[in-house]
């Protein structure tokens, strides 16, 4: 053969050798079907329906013992990312996908994403007369020792996001004797001064997260609001350990409180919400009447303009400061609404959770009054809290799984599932730095978990309804 043809043949053999090395796992990425098509005088079957990788997987499972199968499963789990990278590489070299960056699909969508057939034919029997310039991304240098294309090299050099790891074990556990197993109470809170307050029996205990000491007179000055069984709302000076005032107005127990600067909102079993300014003399209050049963959840929005309330009447109401009537009312829940949380990342986004007969997380656009997404958690939803740094939220649950779930929004995929409480996880509070949470249950324990990262997410959801992003 002439010299030029010999060089070209060597290059083709080099490419063919690279394809031959990749071909033993070809059937893990290409789906097949029993249909067939004619192309000229060649009979080429197109197998787009059958999944050979699953068949080979079952065949390999039958050849190994249960212990070997378990080890193989662990190994396949650890090499999941390598499998995705290998599949993307095959799509580039055999199907011409032209992928230059790694795309990590979710576990549920991984097989579907890997096995998606390409619209381009695997083999072509036509001769292309148009020559592609040598500096094209699809071409390979004749002096390169690698059979891979330039795009495949870019894919292999692309950075891979490290796996998110959340510890399944609490980093601290505290005893909390006489912590009540009552769904309608809110007995745990974590202040901006890193002070944890817990209501145990007839007493309120203050635990400093800085010194890990229980004290009724911490070094930092703060006010503590306490709702009592007789309907009083007491304001205490935690630094001096003395009661500043006892506010009347409710005729039944007060189970929900929410601060909004110097304003304090209280919800009671008498179905009334009272708003007071602690600097004003007693008697100056606003009465909000909209619930038909006990008010068990109260949360102010991050912009301090709207108050969300949940009740045992399965209603979620949104109030503003200019009216004594609710501006919005949501009635989709089928059980009591105690879990309420405003998103700090998207203006007007409100999340709520229903009780045992509902078990659903629901999201609302309070700017338009429209319901958004919802998902069935499988258990009674007791509390909700958003992460300050990422578009994630945590929920605590009661009947019947007593678990703690970390969700990614808006995909609503579970990032982690934490277990450990033997009773309903009725109480939840987030640390001031937004990294840790504390949960409490009727098993009379407080458990501290690291669930959120301090690193702020670079990709935040941007809503066209957020008016604050468009102010010049």
C-alpha positions in Angstrom: 0.0 0.0 0.0 1.2 3.6 -0.6 2.6 5.4 2.4 -0.3 7.8 2.8 -2.8 5.0 2.8 -0.7 3.1 5.4 -0.8 6.0 7.8 -4.5 6.4 7.4 -5.0 2.7 7.9 -2.9 2.9 11.1 -5.1 5.8 12.3 -8.3 3.9 11.6 -6.9 0.9 13.4 -6.0 3.1 16.4 -9.6 4.4 16.4 -11.0 0.9 16.0 -8.8 -0.4 18.8 -10.2 2.3 21.1 -13.8 1.4 20.2 -13.0 -2.3 20.8 -11.8 -1.5 24.3 -15.1 0.3 25.0 -17.4 -2.2 23.4 -17.5 -4.9 26.2 -19.9 -2.5 28.1 -21.7 -1.2 25.0 -24.9 -2.8 26.1 -25.0 -0.9 29.3 -25.7 2.3 27.5 -27.5 1.4 24.3 -31.1 0.2 24.4 -32.4 -2.3 21.9 -35.7 -3.3 20.3 -36.9 -6.3 18.2 -37.9 -4.0 15.3 -35.8 -3.8 12.1 -35.3 -1.5 9.2 -33.8 -1.8 5.7 -30.9 0.4 4.6 -30.0 -0.3 1.0 -29.0 -3.9 0.5 -28.2 -4.3 4.2 -30.5 -5.7 6.9 -29.8 -3.7 10.0 -31.9 -4.5 13.2 -32.8 -1.6 15.4 -33.3 -2.8 19.0 -34.8 0.2 20.8 -37.1 -1.7 23.1 -35.3 -4.4 25.0 -32.9 -3.6 27.8 -29.8 -5.9 27.6 -28.1 -4.4 30.6 -30.9 -5.5 32.9 -30.8 -9.0 31.5 -27.1 -9.3 31.9 -27.4 -7.9 35.4 -29.9 -10.7 36.4 -27.7 -13.3 34.8 -24.7 -12.1 36.8 -26.8 -12.1 40.0 -27.7 -15.7 39.5 -24.0 -16.7 39.3 -23.0 -15.2 42.6 -23.8 -16.1 46.2 -25.9 -13.7 48.4 -22.8 -12.3 50.1 -21.1 -11.7 46.8 -24.3 -10.0 45.5 -24.3 -7.7 48.5 -20.6 -6.8 48.0 -21.3 -6.3 44.3 -24.2 -4.0 45.2 -22.0 -1.9 47.5 -19.3 -1.7 44.9 -21.8 -0.6 42.2 -23.1 2.1 44.6 -19.7 3.5 45.2 -18.9 3.6 41.5 -22.2 5.2 40.5 -20.5 8.4 39.4 -17.9 6.5 37.4 -20.8 4.7 35.7 -22.4 8.0 34.7 -19.1 9.3 33.4 -18.4 6.1 31.4 -21.9 6.2 29.9 -21.4 9.8 28.8 -18.1 8.9 27.3 -19.7 6.1 25.3 -22.4 8.5 24.1 -19.8 10.8 22.8 -17.7 8.3 21.0 -20.4 6.0 19.6 -23.4 8.2 19.3 -21.8 11.6 18.8 -23.6 13.2 21.7 -21.0 16.0 22.0 -21.2 16.2 25.8 -18.4 18.4 27.3 -19.5 18.5 31.0 -20.6 16.0 33.5 -24.4 15.9 34.3 -25.2 14.1 37.5 -28.8 12.8 37.2 -30.8 11.8 40.3 -30.7 8.2 41.3 -34.3 7.6 40.1 -33.5 9.2 36.8 -30.0 7.8 36.3 -30.9 4.7 34.3 -33.4 6.6 32.2 -30.8 9.3 31.5 -28.1 6.8 30.6 -30.2 4.6 28.4 -31.8 7.4 26.4 -31.1 6.5 22.8 -29.5 9.1 20.5 -31.3 10.4 17.4 -28.1 9.8 15.5 -27.6 6.4 13.9 -24.9 4.2 15.4 -23.4 3.2 12.0 -23.6 5.1 8.7 -23.0 3.6 5.3 -22.6 6.8 3.3 -19.3 8.5 2.4 -19.0 12.1 3.6 -17.2 14.1 1.0 -17.1 17.3 3.0 -14.0 17.5 5.1 -14.1 18.9 8.6 -11.4 21.4 9.6 -8.7 19.9 11.8 -9.3 22.3 14.6 -12.9 21.1 15.1 -13.9 19.8 18.5 -15.1 16.6 16.9 -11.7 15.8 15.2 -8.7 14.1 16.7 -5.2 15.0 16.1 -3.3 12.5 13.9 -0.4 12.7 16.4 -2.6 11.9 19.4 -2.2 8.6 21.1 -5.7 8.6 22.5 -8.7 7.5 20.4 -11.0 9.9 22.2 -12.4 13.1 20.7 -11.6 16.5 22.0 -15.1 16.8 23.6 -14.6 13.6 25.4 -11.3 14.9 26.8 -13.1 18.0 28.0 -15.8 15.8 29.6 -13.1 13.8 31.5 -11.4 17.0 32.7 -14.6 18.7 33.8 -14.9 19.1 37.6 -17.1 16.7 39.5 -19.3 18.0 42.3 -18.5 16.2 45.6 -21.2 14.1 47.1 -23.4 15.7 49.8 -22.9 13.9 53.1 -25.2 14.4 56.1 -24.5 12.6 59.3 -27.2 10.2 60.3 -26.2 10.5 64.0 -26.9 13.6 66.2 -23.8 15.3 67.4 -25.4 16.1 70.8 -28.2 14.6 72.8 -29.7 16.3 75.9 -32.2 15.0 78.4 -35.5 16.9 78.5 -37.6 15.5 81.3 -41.3 16.3 81.2 -41.2 17.5 77.5 -44.8 17.1 76.6 -46.0 14.9 73.7 -48.7 17.4 72.6 -49.0 18.2 68.8 -50.5 21.7 69.5 -47.7 23.1 71.6 -44.4 24.8 70.6 -42.0 24.3 73.4 -38.5 24.8 71.8 -36.9 27.9 70.3 -33.4 29.0 69.4 -32.6 32.7 69.6 -30.2 34.9 67.6 -28.0 35.1 70.7 -27.4 31.3 70.5 -29.7 30.6 73.4 -32.0 27.7 73.4 -35.2 27.9 75.4 -37.2 24.8 76.4 -40.5 24.5 78.2 -40.4 21.5 80.6 -43.5 21.0 82.8 -44.2 24.3 84.5 -40.7 25.8 84.0 -38.8 27.3 81.1 -35.1 26.3 80.9 -32.4 28.3 79.0 -29.4 26.4 77.5 -26.5 28.3 76.2 -25.0 26.7 73.0 -21.8 28.7 73.6 -21.0 27.3 77.1 -23.3 24.2 77.1 -24.6 25.3 80.5 -28.2 25.4 81.6 -29.0 28.7 83.3 -31.9 31.0 84.0 -29.6 34.1 83.9 -27.5 34.0 80.8 -24.9 36.6 80.1 -26.7 38.0 77.0 -29.7 40.2 77.3 -32.9 38.9 75.7 -36.6 38.7 76.1 -38.5 35.4 76.4 -42.2 35.2 75.7 -44.1 32.3 77.4 -47.7 31.3 76.8 -49.4 29.6 79.7 -52.2 27.1 80.1 -54.5 29.8 81.6 -54.2 32.1 78.6 -51.6 34.6 79.8 -48.6 35.7 77.8 -45.6 36.4 80.1 -42.6 38.5 79.0 -39.4 37.7 80.9 -36.0 39.4 81.1 -33.7 36.4 80.7 -30.7 38.3 81.8 -32.2 39.4 85.1 -34.4 36.3 85.5 -37.5 38.5 86.3 -41.0 38.7 84.8 -41.6 42.1 83.1 -45.3 41.7 82.3 -48.2 39.3 82.1 -50.5 40.1 79.2 -54.2 39.1 79.4 -56.7 38.7 76.5 -56.9 35.0 75.8 -59.5 32.8 77.5 -57.8 29.5 76.8 -54.2 28.1 76.6 -51.7 29.9 74.4 -49.8 27.3 72.2 -48.2 29.5 69.5 -46.1 32.6 69.6 -44.2 34.6 67.0 -42.0 37.6 67.3 -41.9 40.4 64.7 -39.4 42.9 66.0 -41.0 44.5 69.0 -44.4 43.0 68.1 -45.6 39.7 69.5 -48.3 37.6 68.1 -50.0 34.9 70.1 -52.4 32.1 69.1 -54.7 30.4 71.4 -57.3 27.6 71.8 -59.9 30.3 72.0 -59.4 30.7 68.1 -58.1 34.2 68.4 -54.8 35.7 67.4 -53.6 38.8 69.4 -50.9 41.2 68.2 -49.2 43.4 70.8 -46.3 45.8 70.9 -44.3 45.0 74.1 -43.4 48.7 74.3 -47.0 49.8 74.4 -49.1 49.8 77.6 -51.4 46.8 78.2 -54.7 46.8 76.3 -53.3 48.1 73.0 -53.8 45.0 70.8 -55.2 43.8 67.5 -57.6 40.9 67.5 -57.5 38.7 64.4 -60.4 36.3 64.2 -60.5 33.8 61.3 -60.0 30.3 62.6 -62.8 28.2 63.8 -60.6 26.0 66.0 -57.4 26.2 68.0 -54.5 28.2 66.5 -51.4 26.0 66.5 -49.0 27.6 64.1 -47.7 31.2 63.6 -44.9 32.5 61.4 -44.0 36.0 60.2 -42.6 36.5 56.7 -38.9 37.6 56.3 -40.0 41.1 55.2 -42.1 41.4 58.4 -45.2 42.3 56.4 -47.3 39.2 56.5 -48.3 36.7 59.2 -49.2 33.1 58.4 -51.4 31.1 60.8 -52.4 27.5 60.9 -55.3 26.0 62.9 -56.9 22.8 63.9 -59.7 23.7 61.4 -57.3 22.6 58.6 -57.0 26.2 57.4 -53.9 28.2 56.5 -54.5 32.0 56.7 -52.3 34.9 55.6 -52.7 38.3 57.3 -51.3 41.8 56.7 -51.0 44.8 59.0 -53.8 46.9 57.4 -56.8 44.6 57.9 -58.4 42.6 60.6 -59.5 40.0 58.1 -57.3 37.4 56.4 -56.1 38.5 52.9 -55.7 34.9 51.8 -57.2 31.5 52.9 -56.0 28.1 51.9 -58.2 25.0 52.5 -56.4 22.2 50.7 -55.1 20.5 53.9 -57.1 17.7 55.3 -55.8 17.9 58.9 -54.5 20.4 61.4 -51.8 22.9 60.1 -49.1 23.4 62.6 -46.0 23.3 60.3 -45.5 26.7 58.6 -42.3 28.2 57.0 -41.6 31.2 54.8 -38.9 30.9 52.2 -35.9 33.3 52.7 -34.9 32.8 49.1 -38.1 33.5 47.1 -40.3 36.4 48.0 -43.9 35.3 48.9 -43.2 31.5 48.9 -44.9 29.8 51.9 -44.7 26.1 52.8 -47.1 24.3 55.1 -47.6 20.7 56.4 -50.7 18.8 57.4 -51.4 16.5 60.3 -52.0 12.7 60.4 -55.0 12.7 58.0 -53.2 14.8 55.4 -49.4 14.1 55.6 -48.7 16.5 52.8 -46.2 19.3 52.2 -47.8 22.1 50.2 -46.3 25.3 48.7 -48.1 28.5 48.0 -47.4 31.7 46.1 -48.8 34.3 48.4 -48.2 37.1 45.8 -50.8 35.6 43.5 -52.7 33.4 46.0 -52.1 30.3 43.9 -51.1 26.8 45.1 -47.9 25.5 43.8 -46.4 22.0 44.4 -47.4 19.3 46.9 -46.0 16.0 48.0 -47.2 13.2 50.3 -44.6 12.6 53.0 -46.3 9.5 54.4 -46.3 10.8 58.0 -47.8 13.5 60.1 -46.0 16.8 59.4 -45.1 18.5 62.7 -42.6 21.3 61.8 -40.9 23.0 58.8 -37.8 25.2 58.5 -36.0 26.5 55.5 -32.2 26.6 55.2 -30.7 30.1 55.3 -28.0 29.2 52.8 -29.5 26.9 50.2 -32.9 26.3 48.6 -33.6 23.4 51.0 -35.9 22.8 53.9 -36.3 20.3 56.7 -39.4 18.7 58.0 -40.1 16.7 61.2 -42.8 14.0 61.4 -44.9 12.1 63.8 -47.3 9.2 63.1 -46.1 6.9 62.1 -42.4 7.1 61.1 -41.1 9.8 63.5 -38.5 10.8 61.0 -36.6 14.0 60.0 -36.5 14.7 56.3 -34.3 17.2 54.3 -35.8 18.3 51.0 -34.4 20.1 48.0 -36.7 22.7 46.5 -38.3 22.9 43.9 -37.5 19.3 42.9 -38.8 18.1 46.3 -36.2 15.3 46.2 -35.1 13.9 49.6 -31.5 14.8 50.5 -31.5 12.9 53.8 -33.6 10.9 56.2 -32.7 11.0 59.9 -34.1 8.7 62.5 -33.5 8.3 66.2 -36.5 9.7 68.1 -38.9 7.0 69.4 -41.8 9.5 69.7 -43.3 12.1 67.4 -40.7 14.8 66.5 -43.0 17.7 67.6 -40.4 20.4 68.1 -37.8 22.0 65.8 -35.5 25.0 65.9 -32.7 26.2 63.7 -29.3 27.5 65.0 -28.4 31.2 64.4 -25.7 30.3 61.8 -28.3 28.2 59.9 -26.2 25.0 60.0 -27.6 22.9 62.8 -31.1 22.1 64.0 -32.4 20.8 67.3 -35.4 18.5 67.5 -37.5 17.5 70.5 -39.9 14.6 71.1 -42.1 13.0 73.7 -39.2 10.6 74.4 -37.9 13.5 76.5 -34.7 14.1 74.5 -33.3 17.0 72.5 -31.2 15.9 69.5 -28.8 18.2 67.6 -28.1 17.5 63.9 -25.9 19.0 61.3 -28.1 19.1 58.2 -27.3 22.4 56.3 -24.1 23.7 54.8 -22.7 27.1 55.6 -21.6 27.6 52.0 -24.2 29.6 50.2 -25.6 28.0 47.1 -24.3 29.6 43.9 -27.5 28.8 42.0 -30.6 30.3 43.7 -34.0 30.1 42.3 -35.1 33.5 40.8 -38.7 34.3 40.6 -40.1 36.8 38.1 -42.6 37.7 40.8 -39.9 38.9 43.2 -40.2 42.6 42.8 -37.1 43.3 45.0 -34.8 41.9 42.3 -36.0 44.5 39.7 -35.5 47.7 41.8 -32.9 50.0 40.2 
